[in-house]
Amino acid sequence: MAIIHIVLFGWKSTATPEQVDNACKRMLALGQKCLHPTTNKPYVISLVGGKNNSPEGHAGASTHGFVVEFEKEDDREYYLNKDPEHLAFVKSVREIVEDIRVVDFEPGKF
């Protein structure tokens, strides 16, 4: 069963538009840069994201959101804890991220 990983970012007031744009582009690039340690091929099924444009007003501090889909839990665990591309990305955005929210789920499991 697929694993859906949702990440919402809120940026520090000191983050420039260029820094935010660069971080978002690098986040999206993880879909192709994150390679499986055995096959050396991308293991992220899909990765989409962008700037919030909801008219509902419930985003809180989040201005950008991303949805990452993994085939299985092992892939998500590798991504979160061992993938050098993902870990480098996380380290690189720490100085500009004010708020981050993450929700993971398996579709249809309640």
FINUTI-849249 format. One line per field, with one value per atom (N, C-alpha, C, O): residue in one letter; atom name; x, y, z. Coordinates in pm, 1 decimal. Atoms other than C-alpha are relative to their C-alpha. Example, Ala and Ser with C-alpha at 12.3 -4.5 7.8 and 13.67 -1.06 7.14 Angstrom:
<sites>
type = (a; a; a; a; s; s; s; s)
atom = (N; CA; C; O; N; CA; C; O)
east = (89.0; 1230.0; 90.0; 193.6; -82.0; 1367.0; -77.0; -26.1)
north = (-119.0; -450.0; 120.0; 118.1; -119.0; -106.0; 109.0; 219.8)
up = (0.0; 780.0; 0.0; 66.5; -6.0; 714.0; 73.0; 89.9)
</sites>
This chain:
<sites>
type = (m; m; m; m; a; a; a; a; i; i; i; i; i; i; i; i; h; h; h; h; i; i; i; i; v; v; v; v; l; l; l; l; f; f; f; f; g; g; g; g; w; w; w; w; k; k; k; k; s; s; s; s; t; t; t; t; a; a; a; a; t; t; t; t; p; p; p; p; e; e; e; e; q; q; q; q; v; v; v; v; d; d; d; d; n; n; n; n; a; a; a; a; c; c; c; c; k; k; k; k; r; r; r; r; m; m; m; m; l; l; l; l; a; a; a; a; l; l; l; l; g; g; g; g; q; q; q; q; k; k; k; k; c; c; c; c; l; l; l; l; h; h; h; h; p; p; p; p; t; t; t; t; t; t; t; t; n; n; n; n; k; k; k; k; p; p; p; p; y; y; y; y; v; v; v; v; i; i; i; i; s; s; s; s; l; l; l; l; v; v; v; v; g; g; g; g; g; g; g; g; k; k; k; k; n; n; n; n; n; n; n; n; s; s; s; s; p; p; p; p; e; e; e; e; g; g; g; g; h; h; h; h; a; a; a; a; g; g; g; g; a; a; a; a; s; s; s; s; t; t; t; t; h; h; h; h; g; g; g; g; f; f; f; f; v; v; v; v; v; v; v; v; e; e; e; e; f; f; f; f; e; e; e; e; k; k; k; k; e; e; e; e; d; d; d; d; d; d; d; d; r; r; r; r; e; e; e; e; y; y; y; y; y; y; y; y; l; l; l; l; n; n; n; n; k; k; k; k; d; d; d; d; p; p; p; p; e; e; e; e; h; h; h; h; l; l; l; l; a; a; a; a; f; f; f; f; v; v; v; v; k; k; k; k; s; s; s; s; v; v; v; v; r; r; r; r; e; e; e; e; i; i; i; i; v; v; v; v; e; e; e; e; d; d; d; d; i; i; i; i; r; r; r; r; v; v; v; v; v; v; v; v; d; d; d; d; f; f; f; f; e; e; e; e; p; p; p; p; g; g; g; g; k; k; k; k; f; f; f; f)
atom = (N; CA; C; O; N; CA; C; O; N; CA; C; O; N; CA; C; O; N; CA; C; O; N; CA; C; O; N; CA; C; O; N; CA; C; O; N; CA; C; O; N; CA; C; O; N; CA; C; O; N; CA; C; O; N; CA; C; O; N; CA; C; O; N; CA; C; O; N; CA; C; O; N; CA; C; O; N; CA; C; O; N; CA; C; O; N; CA; C; O; N; CA; C; O; N; CA; C; O; N; CA; C; O; N; CA; C; O; N; CA; C; O; N; CA; C; O; N; CA; C; O; N; CA; C; O; N; CA; C; O; N; CA; C; O; N; CA; C; O; N; CA; C; O; N; CA; C; O; N; CA; C; O; N; CA; C; O; N; CA; C; O; N; CA; C; O; N; CA; C; O; N; CA; C; O; N; CA; C; O; N; CA; C; O; N; CA; C; O; N; CA; C; O; N; CA; C; O; N; CA; C; O; N; CA; C; O; N; CA; C; O; N; CA; C; O; N; CA; C; O; N; CA; C; O; N; CA; C; O; N; CA; C; O; N; CA; C; O; N; CA; C; O; N; CA; C; O; N; CA; C; O; N; CA; C; O; N; CA; C; O; N; CA; C; O; N; CA; C; O; N; CA; C; O; N; CA; C; O; N; CA; C; O; N; CA; C; O; N; CA; C; O; N; CA; C; O; N; CA; C; O; N; CA; C; O; N; CA; C; O; N; CA; C; O; N; CA; C; O; N; CA; C; O; N; CA; C; O; N; CA; C; O; N; CA; C; O; N; CA; C; O; N; CA; C; O; N; CA; C; O; N; CA; C; O; N; CA; C; O; N; CA; C; O; N; CA; C; O; N; CA; C; O; N; CA; C; O; N; CA; C; O; N; CA; C; O; N; CA; C; O; N; CA; C; O; N; CA; C; O; N; CA; C; O; N; CA; C; O; N; CA; C; O; N; CA; C; O; N; CA; C; O; N; CA; C; O; N; CA; C; O; N; CA; C; O; N; CA; C; O; N; CA; C; O; N; CA; C; O; N; CA; C; O; N; CA; C; O; N; CA; C; O; N; CA; C; O; N; CA; C; O; N; CA; C; O; N; CA; C; O; N; CA; C; O; N; CA; C; O; N; CA; C; O)
east = (84.4; 0.0; 88.5; 190.5; -77.2; 129.3; 3.8; -84.9; -14.5; 250.9; 0.3; 79.2; 5.7; 157.1; 63.3; 27.1; -78.4; 392.2; -26.7; 14.5; 35.1; 261.6; 86.8; 96.5; -87.6; 498.5; -48.2; -66.4; 40.9; 388.9; 107.5; 150.5; -105.2; 644.1; -55.6; -138.5; 16.2; 619.5; 140.3; 222.2; -137.2; 925.2; 21.3; -72.5; -35.1; 1104.4; -19.0; -5.9; 19.6; 1035.3; 127.7; 123.1; -128.4; 1405.0; 32.9; 128.1; -24.3; 1384.1; -36.8; -145.4; 26.7; 1410.2; -84.5; -85.0; 74.9; 1180.0; 89.6; 45.8; -92.9; 1485.2; 34.4; 42.1; -29.2; 1569.6; -117.9; -99.0; 120.3; 1211.4; -16.7; -43.1; 12.9; 1197.0; 102.4; 69.5; -106.5; 1528.0; -29.9; -11.3; 32.0; 1420.1; -113.1; -108.3; 112.4; 1094.4; 44.2; 1.6; -50.0; 1272.0; 84.9; 77.3; -83.2; 1520.4; -84.3; -52.4; 91.3; 1236.1; -61.3; -64.7; 60.4; 1066.6; 100.6; 64.5; -104.1; 1395.9; 32.0; 89.9; -27.7; 1418.3; -66.4; -17.4; 67.9; 1174.3; 89.6; 74.6; -93.2; 1450.0; 138.3; 211.8; -133.3; 1756.7; 11.8; 120.4; -3.3; 1660.8; 2.0; -95.5; -20.1; 1793.8; -0.3; 55.0; 6.7; 1724.1; 141.9; 218.7; -137.7; 2039.1; 39.2; 158.0; -30.3; 2011.9; -6.9; 82.4; 20.0; 1878.2; 66.2; 88.7; -55.5; 2031.0; -94.0; -50.0; 103.2; 1702.7; -92.0; -102.8; 93.4; 1450.6; -107.1; -160.8; 99.6; 1214.2; -122.3; -218.9; 116.5; 978.5; -98.3; -63.6; 100.2; 658.2; -43.5; -49.3; 34.7; 549.6; 31.2; 29.9; -27.3; 636.0; -51.7; -1.9; 57.2; 426.5; -6.8; -4.8; 12.0; 399.7; -5.3; 11.4; 4.7; 366.0; -46.4; -57.9; 41.3; 252.0; -149.1; -230.4; 139.2; -70.6; -82.3; -41.7; 92.5; -360.8; -142.9; -238.6; 132.6; -649.8; -71.2; -11.6; 76.9; -925.4; -61.3; -125.6; 66.5; -1033.9; 60.6; -8.4; -62.9; -782.7; 36.7; 43.5; -34.6; -687.5; 143.7; 176.7; -137.4; -322.0; 91.2; 201.0; -88.1; -185.1; 125.3; 117.7; -127.1; 182.2; 51.6; 152.3; -47.7; 213.4; -28.9; -141.7; 16.3; 271.2; 25.9; -13.6; -33.4; 396.4; -22.9; 4.8; 26.9; 296.4; 51.7; 58.3; -53.6; 438.1; -59.7; -82.1; 52.9; 300.2; 95.2; 119.9; -94.5; 542.2; -66.0; -121.2; 57.6; 424.3; 110.9; 197.3; -92.4; 621.2; -78.2; -195.4; 65.2; 542.7; -22.4; -125.2; 7.7; 611.2; 69.6; 145.1; -52.3; 705.0; 152.5; 212.8; -147.0; 1066.9; 61.4; 165.2; -50.0; 1113.6; -10.8; 80.7; 14.5; 975.6; 104.6; 164.1; -97.8; 1201.7; 140.2; 215.4; -130.4; 1506.9; 8.6; 108.6; 7.1; 1404.0; 20.2; 100.1; -5.4; 1358.6; 130.6; 177.8; -111.1; 1659.1; 136.5; 238.2; -129.1; 1928.8; 31.4; 148.5; -26.8; 1886.4; 85.2; 41.4; -88.9; 2181.2; -56.8; -32.6; 58.8; 1991.9; -104.6; -105.0; 103.4; 1695.0; 61.5; 23.9; -62.8; 1912.6; 73.7; 70.4; -69.2; 2121.4; -100.9; -76.2; 104.0; 1803.2; -51.6; -61.2; 52.2; 1666.5; 98.6; 59.5; -102.8; 1992.5; 8.5; 26.6; -16.5; 2004.4; -114.0; -93.6; 113.7; 1658.3; -26.4; -113.2; 23.0; 1680.4; 6.6; -69.4; -17.7; 1794.9; -112.3; -124.8; 107.5; 1493.4; -140.7; -238.6; 131.6; 1209.7; -38.0; 37.9; 53.6; 999.4; -91.9; -90.9; 101.7; 725.8; -7.1; -7.9; 14.0; 699.5; -101.7; -99.2; 100.8; 408.7; 13.7; 31.2; -9.6; 423.8; -112.2; -134.7; 102.9; 138.8; 24.7; 39.4; -15.0; 182.9; -122.4; -178.4; 111.2; -91.2; 3.2; 68.2; 24.5; -184.5; -142.7; -235.9; 133.1; -479.4; -102.4; -79.5; 108.4; -800.8; 12.5; -80.5; -17.3; -659.1; -39.4; 13.0; 49.3; -840.4; 27.8; -6.7)
north = (-118.1; 0.0; 123.9; 126.6; -124.4; 348.2; 76.2; 63.6; -91.9; 593.6; 141.5; 172.8; -140.4; 960.4; 83.6; 71.5; -83.9; 1211.3; 145.5; 190.7; -139.3; 1569.0; 90.4; 70.8; -93.0; 1850.8; 141.9; 180.5; -140.0; 2209.9; 88.4; 66.0; -91.1; 2489.1; 139.3; 190.0; -142.3; 2830.2; 56.0; -1.0; -52.3; 3047.8; 112.5; 184.1; -111.1; 3286.3; 131.0; 135.6; -131.2; 3653.1; 50.2; 137.7; -41.1; 3690.3; -74.0; -38.2; 75.5; 3438.3; 86.2; 143.8; -79.8; 3612.5; -81.4; -204.3; 73.5; 3524.6; -94.0; -201.7; 83.2; 3387.0; -127.3; -235.6; 116.6; 3156.6; -97.2; -218.5; 83.7; 3028.4; -69.7; -189.9; 56.7; 2976.1; -111.2; -217.3; 98.7; 2790.5; -124.4; -236.3; 113.9; 2570.5; -83.1; -206.1; 72.0; 2481.3; -79.0; -192.8; 70.0; 2391.2; -120.7; -226.4; 111.5; 2175.7; -110.4; -228.6; 99.3; 2005.2; -82.9; -205.7; 71.1; 1916.7; -90.8; -197.7; 78.8; 1789.6; -130.0; -221.5; 121.9; 1529.0; -122.0; -234.0; 111.3; 1316.6; -75.7; -196.8; 64.6; 1246.1; -22.2; -111.1; 10.5; 1293.3; -110.9; -164.5; 103.7; 1044.8; -136.6; -177.1; 127.9; 710.4; -114.6; -103.5; 118.6; 367.9; -54.5; -61.0; 43.6; 230.8; -129.0; -154.8; 126.2; -104.6; 13.5; -32.3; -9.6; -18.1; 122.6; 127.5; -127.9; 331.2; 72.8; 148.5; -66.4; 445.7; 78.4; 45.1; -74.9; 702.9; -93.0; -179.2; 83.7; 545.2; 80.2; 22.2; -82.5; 837.9; -18.4; 5.8; 25.2; 751.6; 132.1; 143.8; -132.7; 1114.9; 103.7; 75.0; -111.7; 1451.4; 125.5; 165.3; -123.7; 1762.4; 101.5; 65.9; -102.7; 2091.8; 138.0; 156.3; -138.1; 2465.1; 92.3; 53.4; -105.2; 2786.0; -11.4; -35.2; 5.9; 2785.8; 106.9; 222.8; -97.5; 2950.2; -26.7; 11.7; 31.8; 2825.2; 126.4; 207.6; -114.9; 3084.4; -22.7; 67.0; 32.9; 2908.7; 66.5; 86.4; -68.5; 3078.3; -89.4; -41.9; 92.6; 2768.5; -49.4; -149.3; 47.7; 2737.0; 31.0; -24.0; -37.6; 2891.3; 65.5; 153.0; -57.8; 2973.0; -62.2; -17.0; 70.8; 2737.2; 78.3; 121.3; -70.7; 2903.8; -90.5; -57.6; 91.6; 2608.4; -143.9; -177.8; 138.6; 2243.1; -95.4; -62.0; 102.9; 1925.3; -134.3; -162.9; 134.2; 1575.1; -98.5; -91.7; 99.9; 1285.8; -136.7; -168.6; 134.0; 935.1; -105.0; -100.0; 112.5; 622.6; -128.5; -137.9; 128.7; 267.4; -75.5; -140.6; 76.8; 124.9; 73.1; 168.3; -63.7; 214.0; 0.0; 96.2; 6.5; 101.1; 114.6; 169.0; -110.9; 362.8; 132.1; 214.3; -122.2; 635.8; 4.4; 109.5; 3.9; 525.5; 32.3; 104.5; -31.9; 536.8; 149.3; 213.9; -142.7; 883.2; 86.4; 180.0; -82.3; 1020.8; -10.8; 87.9; 24.1; 867.2; -24.3; -13.7; 35.8; 774.2; 64.2; 76.5; -50.2; 929.3; 126.4; 226.2; -115.5; 1169.3; 126.7; 237.4; -117.3; 1397.9; 65.7; 187.7; -55.0; 1438.1; 60.7; 170.4; -51.3; 1479.7; 131.1; 221.0; -125.1; 1747.5; 112.4; 226.2; -100.9; 1929.8; 50.0; 170.7; -37.3; 1925.3; 92.2; 194.8; -81.7; 2062.6; 139.0; 238.6; -127.3; 2335.1; 98.7; 219.4; -92.3; 2478.4; 36.6; 119.2; -26.9; 2483.3; 148.8; 197.5; -141.4; 2844.5; 89.6; 204.1; -85.1; 2968.7; -49.8; 19.4; 54.7; 2746.0; 43.4; 24.0; -40.8; 2889.3; -107.6; -136.3; 96.3; 2626.2; -112.7; -88.2; 114.4; 2277.5; -95.5; -123.6; 98.9; 2034.4; -118.8; -102.1; 121.3; 1674.2; -94.3; -118.8; 100.1; 1427.3; -112.0; -86.8; 117.1; 1076.3; -89.0; -96.8; 94.3; 826.3; -100.7; -80.3; 99.0; 517.2; 24.0; 22.3; -28.7; 591.7; -107.4; -227.3; 89.8; 440.9; -63.2; -130.6; 56.3; 340.4; 105.7; 217.1; -93.8; 502.3; -51.6; 14.1)
up = (0.0; 0.0; 0.0; 68.8; 12.0; -85.9; 132.9; 217.2; -113.1; 174.6; -57.4; -146.5; 40.8; 127.8; 111.3; 228.4; -92.8; 293.7; -38.1; -145.0; 26.6; 316.5; 86.9; 208.0; -70.8; 411.7; -28.4; -143.8; 12.0; 478.4; 61.6; 174.7; -46.0; 510.9; 25.3; -50.3; -27.1; 670.0; 15.6; 87.7; 5.9; 614.0; 100.7; 135.7; -87.9; 848.3; -75.2; -197.6; 63.1; 782.4; -64.6; -151.1; 57.2; 701.6; -130.1; -199.4; 123.5; 415.1; -119.9; -125.2; 119.6; 81.2; -98.5; -92.2; 102.1; -209.6; -81.6; -122.1; 74.9; -389.7; 77.6; 19.6; -82.7; -97.5; 2.0; -7.7; -2.2; -81.0; -134.6; -139.5; 133.6; -457.3; -21.0; -74.1; 14.2; -451.5; 82.7; 35.0; -86.2; -159.8; -60.4; -57.6; 61.0; -335.0; -123.1; -142.8; 118.8; -657.6; 40.2; -22.5; -46.0; -467.1; 63.5; 50.6; -56.0; -278.4; -112.6; -104.4; 112.6; -607.2; -70.8; -120.0; 66.7; -749.6; 73.4; 14.9; -75.4; -473.6; -63.6; -48.9; 65.7; -672.6; -95.8; -112.3; 93.0; -924.6; 61.6; 18.5; -59.1; -704.2; 104.6; 126.6; -103.2; -432.7; -67.3; -130.6; 67.1; -552.9; 100.2; 209.7; -84.5; -407.1; 19.2; -76.8; -25.6; -240.4; -71.9; -91.3; 68.0; -419.5; -151.4; -222.6; 145.3; -765.3; -61.3; -182.2; 45.2; -788.6; -96.7; -183.2; 79.9; -948.3; 92.9; 210.9; -85.1; -821.7; 58.4; -11.3; -67.4; -567.8; 45.2; 94.7; -30.6; -508.1; -115.9; -231.5; 103.1; -695.8; -63.8; -186.2; 50.5; -726.3; 106.9; 226.6; -90.4; -575.4; -68.8; -174.1; 51.9; -635.1; 113.5; 231.3; -102.9; -456.5; -60.0; -180.6; 44.0; -474.3; 110.6; 226.9; -92.7; -310.6; 30.6; -58.7; -42.3; -111.4; -71.0; -79.0; 58.9; -292.4; 44.9; -22.4; -51.7; -80.7; 47.8; 118.6; -47.0; -23.9; 138.1; 192.6; -126.4; 298.1; 122.5; 222.6; -112.6; 526.8; 116.7; 230.1; -108.2; 727.6; -6.7; 57.1; 19.4; 627.7; 117.6; 126.1; -110.1; 945.0; -54.3; -140.6; 43.5; 897.2; -129.8; -184.3; 119.1; 599.0; -127.0; -150.9; 126.9; 264.6; -120.3; -232.2; 108.2; 58.3; 46.8; 161.8; -34.9; 50.9; -106.3; -224.6; 87.7; -98.4; 38.1; 155.7; -21.1; -140.3; -67.5; -187.9; 47.2; -174.4; 14.5; 119.8; -6.3; -258.9; -10.1; -97.7; -1.8; -173.8; -22.2; 14.2; 23.7; -279.0; 130.6; 149.5; -124.0; 66.0; 114.2; 94.0; -120.3; 420.0; 5.0; 52.6; -0.4; 377.1; -80.4; -42.7; 81.8; 104.0; 76.4; 73.9; -80.3; 328.3; 109.6; 133.4; -108.3; 612.9; -51.1; 14.3; 58.7; 387.2; -30.8; 0.6; 34.6; 260.5; 124.5; 123.2; -120.6; 610.9; 76.7; 133.1; -91.6; 781.9; -62.5; 6.0; 57.7; 530.8; -133.9; -169.9; 135.2; 188.0; 7.1; 64.3; -10.8; 149.0; -66.2; -18.2; 66.8; -91.5; 89.1; 105.1; -88.1; 143.7; 125.7; 166.8; -122.2; 451.8; -25.4; 58.5; 34.8; 277.3; -21.6; 18.3; 20.3; 172.8; 134.7; 156.8; -131.9; 528.6; 72.0; 127.8; -66.0; 664.8; -63.5; 6.5; 70.8; 399.2; 22.9; 9.6; -17.7; 473.4; 145.7; 173.7; -143.1; 852.5; 33.7; 117.4; -33.6; 855.1; -52.1; -8.6; 53.7; 656.7; 33.3; 5.1; -35.4; 784.7; 141.0; 235.9; -129.2; 1067.2; 56.5; 176.2; -42.4; 1076.5; -102.8; -223.4; 90.0; 932.2; 60.5; 180.3; -40.0; 949.1; -93.7; -214.4; 80.2; 831.1; 40.7; 159.2; -22.4; 794.4; -99.9; -219.5; 86.5; 656.0; 19.1; 128.4; -11.9; 579.5; -113.2; -215.7; 103.2; 384.4; -49.6; 30.7; 52.2; 154.4; 42.4; 26.7; -39.8; 289.2; 136.3; 180.5; -135.5; 629.8; 102.6; 103.4; -102.7; 920.5; 139.7; 237.8)
</sites>
